[in-house]
């Protein structure tokens, strides 16, 4: 889990499918523990390759993400404490682009912003805030695109999920996670979870 | 805001586009205030016509939703305290169907569950839980469909958003809300909010 975003970005440049990382700005440990956890797990489940908790450290978030990756598989990069500006600058220096999700941005449905983002063919750093973000987030100094999932106030979790689902065109939901100890087998009517024996694919017992 | 779900359901039967209501089960006032608020606002912003906080009353959720509707427009039905079983039974008695969102359900991307839901052409009650739900939620006594937004643990907020975005095929993000006092005009680089004068469409001053 300690792989730097630098190494991840280099690795992705050799592949076709751009990678997405999610930067969570403005986490407040007293208020946002659950929301930030939900944002991190949404990032993982909806196809992002990594999550960065900027500017602050929160061991509880780290513990939860590590536990989910341990049980349900990865890889999934997690880092915390890095200043947001450093993340953004390094990301752009490596050739990546930055998408800021905000209710004020271009409406993903009524504009061509998603097409323009995808046309870049570059790795995407998605910034989601938990409180009113610095005005510079809207500027080209920080973001390449400001995107709104509808122009109504709702939830950064919802916005992130819809953005990722549209960016990956639904394929992120077909992904198999590596080294998963637990796998859910979809059911119409019940719960079916398989525990993998020695993390071997195909070998498991139902629990 | 006091219109009953019964009246809403009748109204919808005269129109083509099925309506969606969201039932939030398992809200715990101490723990879930923010998450439940996010679920309610996500429901509204992603095209649902109403939100039901089942089994428990929480004036803070009510106040937040009412404030958002007052400022950003509606209509949006809100009710709280109704026992979930009553909501489900009445919904089904009026000809509606019930979709339970759960990590264990049919994967929305790899199965045809969404096509089957839409083929029903009926109003949909989406149940989202905040904690481990009663096992009966999976049975045909309660749900017509169990749907997973990928079979990974993440967030009910994210699941709800993706479900609604796919159900309404993105059109929910083009919707104009009635009696909105505030309207965001999408921007590439800044924040632009218009305050409507006397709630007249087209008449407003930028704030």
Interface residues (C-beta under 8 A of the other chain):
Chain A: X31 X34 X35 X38 X39 X41 X42 X44 X45 X46 X68 X72 X103 X104 X105 X106 X107 X108 X109 X110 X111 X138 X139 X140 X145 X146 X148 X149 X150 X151 X152 X153 X154 X155 X157 X158 X159 X160 X161 X162 X165 X166 X170 X171 X172 X173 X174 X175 X177 X183 X184 X185 X186 X187 X188 X189 X190 X191 X192 X193
Chain B: X31 X34 X35 X38 X39 X41 X42 X44 X45 X46 X68 X72 X103 X104 X105 X106 X107 X108 X109 X110 X111 X138 X139 X140 X145 X146 X148 X149 X150 X151 X152 X153 X154 X155 X157 X158 X159 X160 X161 X162 X165 X166 X170 X171 X172 X173 X174 X175 X177 X183 X184 X185 X186 X187 X188 X189 X190 X191 X192 X193
